[in-house]
Amino acid sequence: MRLGRRTVDGRDRVACQACSYVHFRNPAVGAAAIVRDEYERLLLVRRASGRLKGLWSVPAGFVEYGEDIRDAAARELLEETGLEARIGAVAFVASNFHDPAKLTVGVWFHATVTGGRLQAGDDAAEARYFSLDHLPSLAFETDRELFTQLAK
């Protein structure tokens, strides 16, 4: 395979010069679980590391290859908060442009807690509930867009 660049579908793409292979740079898919408590507060996690350390977000992460997106939302919720949940309907979908090196598409699901004990885990420094009118500093603009939609 001899990789080079050529125009495909009106875009400059990495492609093999010897065959018809074209490398399409596709976005990664993220899954998030929206959990509310009995007071309708939203569960958020404070990021423990990375460039967004200290900022808050809805529990979320990337879908693994071969993993169902709803299973990914449940797995990420468990890893980050210690809570098990039933994943429900899609609440919000958005393209995330927060990382210039990697485009992601996020899918936020409503989730109902079915077990576990709330505790920060995995890459979360803290996990707790917030009301929509008292949100902390958020890591992602897309979470802010979600909360605006939920407030309507």
C-alpha atoms as one frame of an Amber mdcrd trajectory, in Angstrom:
protein
   0.000   0.000   0.000   1.392   3.395  -1.022  -0.426   6.117   0.865  -0.737
   9.592  -0.516  -3.453  12.201  -0.845  -6.201  12.610  -3.410  -9.554  14.306
  -3.726 -12.467  11.968  -2.992 -16.055  13.210  -2.753 -14.775  16.778  -2.973
 -12.434  16.410   0.025  -8.707  15.914   0.362  -8.235  12.386   1.758  -5.467
   9.929   2.585  -5.665   7.195  -0.055  -3.611   4.393  -1.556  -1.913   5.401
  -4.805  -1.938   1.795  -6.081  -5.509   0.685  -5.310  -8.917   2.136  -4.490
  -8.471   2.235  -0.676  -9.448   5.539   0.926  -8.887   6.209   4.610 -11.944
   7.966   6.025 -11.220   9.701   9.317 -14.466   9.013  11.179 -15.501  10.383
  14.568 -15.405   8.332  17.744 -18.744   7.721  19.476 -19.329   8.680  23.096
 -22.167   7.538  25.347 -23.439   9.435  28.389 -25.937   8.608  31.139 -28.241
  11.328  32.477 -29.172  10.413  36.042 -31.507  12.444  38.240 -32.167  11.985
  41.924 -35.510  12.267  43.722 -35.131  16.080  43.732 -34.560  16.156  39.932
 -30.907  17.117  40.428 -28.447  15.877  37.794 -25.518  13.587  38.533 -22.161
  14.987  37.407 -18.564  13.854  37.809 -15.511  16.053  38.346 -12.664  15.075
  36.062  -9.572  13.850  37.912  -6.948  14.295  35.193  -6.143  15.645  31.770
  -6.508  19.101  30.309 -10.049  19.420  31.718  -9.096  18.335  35.246 -11.355
  19.847  37.900 -14.251  20.533  35.538 -17.556  18.669  35.650 -19.458  16.592
  33.112 -22.236  14.077  32.700 -20.798  10.560  33.268 -19.667   9.462  29.809
 -17.017   7.752  27.755 -16.222   6.143  24.455 -18.028   3.161  22.990 -15.653
   0.207  22.657 -15.447  -1.658  19.359 -18.182  -4.339  19.353 -20.001  -2.774
  22.331 -23.644  -1.688  22.211 -23.933   2.059  22.820 -26.418   1.593  25.690
 -24.073  -0.920  27.330 -21.288   1.655  26.995 -23.399   4.300  28.760 -24.144
   1.866  31.609 -20.484   0.787  31.840 -19.189   4.355  31.961 -21.749   5.292
  34.612 -20.682   2.332  36.761 -16.960   3.024  36.278 -17.241   6.724  37.100
 -19.916   6.720  39.820 -20.358   3.202  41.221 -24.015   3.216  40.138 -25.791
   0.586  38.053 -28.588   1.781  35.808 -31.173   0.888  33.238 -30.458   2.932
  30.138 -33.543   4.493  28.572 -34.380   6.782  25.683 -31.999   9.052  23.832
 -32.180  12.564  25.273 -29.642  14.452  23.173 -27.167  13.929  20.321 -24.367
  16.329  19.388 -21.064  16.605  17.574 -18.264  17.460  19.988 -15.514  19.744
  18.728 -13.754  20.213  22.095 -10.649  18.236  21.070  -9.035  19.538  17.873
  -7.298  16.180  17.336 -10.436  14.054  17.586 -14.019  14.667  16.515 -16.586
  12.789  18.570 -20.314  12.305  18.340 -21.999  12.059  21.724 -25.277  10.374
  22.572 -26.845  11.191  25.953 -29.367   8.711  27.366 -31.841   9.028  30.214
 -30.879   6.486  32.881 -32.582   5.084  35.990 -30.417   3.884  38.874 -31.022
   0.225  39.732 -28.213  -0.420  42.215 -24.729   0.373  43.431 -23.444   3.055
  45.774 -22.509   6.570  44.685 -18.735   6.979  44.804 -16.227   8.534  42.442
 -14.245   5.996  40.501 -12.163   5.463  37.376 -11.131   8.929  36.123 -13.576
  10.879  38.326 -12.366  12.811  41.374 -15.890  13.366  42.680 -19.473  12.435
  41.821 -22.494  14.352  43.052 -25.866  15.824  42.176 -26.526  19.416  41.100
 -29.686  21.355  40.342 -29.964  22.941  36.904 -29.843  26.407  38.443 -26.644
  25.714  40.446 -24.343  23.939  38.001 -20.557  23.901  38.529 -17.942  24.761
  35.888 -18.534  22.359  33.005 -15.907  20.616  30.887 -17.947  20.464  27.696
 -20.111  22.946  25.827 -22.327  20.058  24.735 -23.292  19.343  28.353 -24.265
  23.015  28.663 -26.417  22.654  25.525 -28.021  19.530  27.007 -28.856  21.336
  30.249 -30.386  24.253  28.338 -32.620  21.776  26.536 -33.534  19.961  29.771
 -34.481  23.263  31.432 -37.170  23.965  28.803
